[in-house]
Amino acid sequence: MDTVYFDNNATTMVAPEVREAMMPFFGDLYGNPSSMHAFGGRVAKYVNEARERVAEFIHADPSEIVFTSCATESDNTAIHGAAEALGPSMKVVTTKVEHPAVLGPCRRLKRMGHPEVELPVDNGGNLDLDALREALKGGGPALVSAMWANNETGVVFPIKEIAEIAKEAGALVHTDAVQVAGKIPVDVREIPVDMLSMSGHKFHAPKGIGIFYIRKGTRLPTYMIGGHQEHGRRGGTENVPYIVGLAKAAELATAAMAGEAEKVRAMRDRLEQGLLATCPDARINGDPAHRLPNTSNMSFEYIEGEAIIYHMSDAGICASTGSACAAGSLEPSHVIRALGVPFTALHGSIRFSLSRYNTEREVDYVLEQMPKIVKKLRALSPFSKGDTLPVEI
Ligand SMILES: *Cc1c(COP(=O)(O)O)cnc(C)c1O
């Protein structure tokens, strides 16, 4: 077994069909889609088609799709754009478990003087909707930015209900939908969000291409100012190969989603149940009733996640602890912390995230390796069951 890649919430393999669809645009089709000549116009046709394909993916109108460089750019565009549109009194309402691409800009707005609220989650990682209602009481300009599904735990928020509560209060609504792309169906006709972000490389397109959906009629100033590309909503010469690749990935995801999700869910569940059965003092983080089909976040008590990851890596298994963005620090993840996970389990959390390219054989291999790794690390751990543990600071 070479590499077992169970880290698909961090990034995914570029689908072979996507790679192939992109190739002509690294060759003869290098024209600038904004050019007046036919050589550029030929390329513009592919960008238009890609926009239609991506719009279909989320049931939007092509005019509502803006191509960006990544979801981080889309998130920043939504949050800073809303602040510019609604003014300095705009309240920012977000959640404690957002990705840094949302939490970072929200906290910057707070430093700039905007009132900011970070909504709590319960032990299962589910959002407190009463806290959301409370935060929006009294009206006034507000932006609600809540993720659709969590990248670390896979917990899915009731985004329709969140958006309805927010719209009722007259707020603008943005959702970071990066982790639902290709995993569960997305239909913006049913979910009243004004803005939505996705990233290509989380669903088998390359890194460096993102989607920013902005509902018709939403007034938002341009964040990336430059040329008149993207109907004047995002300057910068279009990344044509990646836009075409993104559309191909969206098409593949739409075609295969239902069947694949079930296959991936079955593998994820077998992995999880197997680990619970063979590794004592293991637990699942995040409400299993409201989770993405591909994600499992588990804690192995009394041992460090980082140590587990290194041993897994030596065995050729890729997973992650906390988020890639938090890796390198020994701070436990802000998401696992927000769930109120006990101290003994806080540091030993591991995220397994699968994709359509994983196999049952890989699950077997991980099930064989993990108990050995956990046992070895437990033998070295200064803590064990029944110990009085230091109070968390
Ligand atoms: C990966 C991720 C992002 C950021 O995507 P980039 O491609 O790195 O910009 C944002 N939000 C969530 C939930 C993610 O998982």
The ligand as an ORCA input file, in Angstrom:
! r2SCAN-3c Opt
* xyz 0 1
  C     -10.560     24.886      2.618
  C     -11.583     25.777      3.178
  C     -11.583     27.161      2.914
  C     -10.492     27.856      2.161
  O     -10.315     27.390      0.865
  P      -9.054     27.945      0.033
  O      -9.102     27.214     -1.225
  O      -7.841     27.609      0.863
  O      -9.213     29.408     -0.090
  C     -12.599     27.919      3.435
  N     -13.583     27.370      4.161
  C     -13.625     26.049      4.429
  C     -14.744     25.511      5.219
  C     -12.628     25.214      3.949
  O     -12.659     23.917      4.231
*
